[in-house]
């Protein structure tokens, strides 16, 4: 049986949610931006009218205002976006339980088994488009096709508030002339590498010998070739499927440049408070740590290290990250941003081979302490108990004194709402 796959993309999601919260913003050029005071002053999302002025996601606020002098800047409200995402998925769930999220604002739906009840793919897509608009006040673009790759391609082809159908019998006619960068899975680096040997459209990618792509890109070369030729057979995951979690990171651009190791240590310890919480929330342990540093010239450095014993402990994660930093950073410039990532994650209850040199008593004592601290924070908020060194002014944009309780609550709601 031919599959019917939909890809639903909520248009200008953050900006649209802000307009729903404040109807006076409708039709105006708005940009959802981070805090300028805390140096997170970039465009996170923009409305359609701001996009028409050339405003782009990721650029600085001052650049956006040069393009659009009348731009209205609003701060992000992540709990609001989570709520709208949940409401949209509740609507999708009335038509299928095969709902695979791609961020807060995009999902794939497999409605193959729903056609007898609700009509063909185009009919279901139109129903969803109308319901999202009427019930949530938001718009979506929907791609309808016979696989996930072309459904995603379709939702990107017409925006906003549109439906695009790419049927099997016409997919070559529709997709082959498109730039190869439009194909899901072809990022900037891959697009540049393909262009180096003359592959600039999806059609040319489809015609490239498989052996050439495999030689150049390895296993990914076969995937690229299959996607371009309409041979994507990957299933849409069920709504409650748990996707593998391979890493978890937390980073911040500091409100001022960090001038010494003591300041870097405090920032890392603050970041790992959240990181340790997330590992416990999702039942994971880290077997490695990675740290990324951006200096005042915006140059990146990154180091990582495997652990001899897995951990969820915030202090241990911070210690390893700080040791990596001390060994690798030369202090030619002050530090502008810090990211700590727990890598090589495994289930926390996975069997573990002990050795004669591990102090299991100390590990058990630390585990009991961590559980106690986590319990206190879950009940009274993240600021109820934390390392004394984190008291006072922190140069992070998300320090313990600034809204961490709200972030803690949001993460716990996310765990409850979206097990994947």
Secondary structure, DSSP 8 states (H G I E B T S, - for coil): ----EEEEEETTHHHHHHHHH-GGGTTS-EEEE--TTTT--BEEEE-HHHHHTT--TTSBHHHHHHH-TT-EEEE--HHHHHHHHHHHHHHHTTT-S-EEESSSSEEEEE-GGGHHHH-SHHHHHHHHHHHIIIIIS--EEEEEESSHHHHHHHHHHS-SS-EEEE-GGGHHHHHTTSBGGGSTT--HHHHHHHHTTT--BHHHHHHS-HHHHHHHHTHHHHHHHHHHTT--------TT-------EEEEEEEEEEE-SHHHHHHHHHHHHHHHHHHHHHTTEEEEEEEEEEEETT--EEEEEEEEEEEE--HHHHHHHHHHHHHHH---SS-EEEEEEEEEEEEETTS-----TTS-HHHHHHHHHHHHHHHHHHHHH-GGGS--GGG-S--SSTT-TTSSHHHHHHHHHHHHHH---
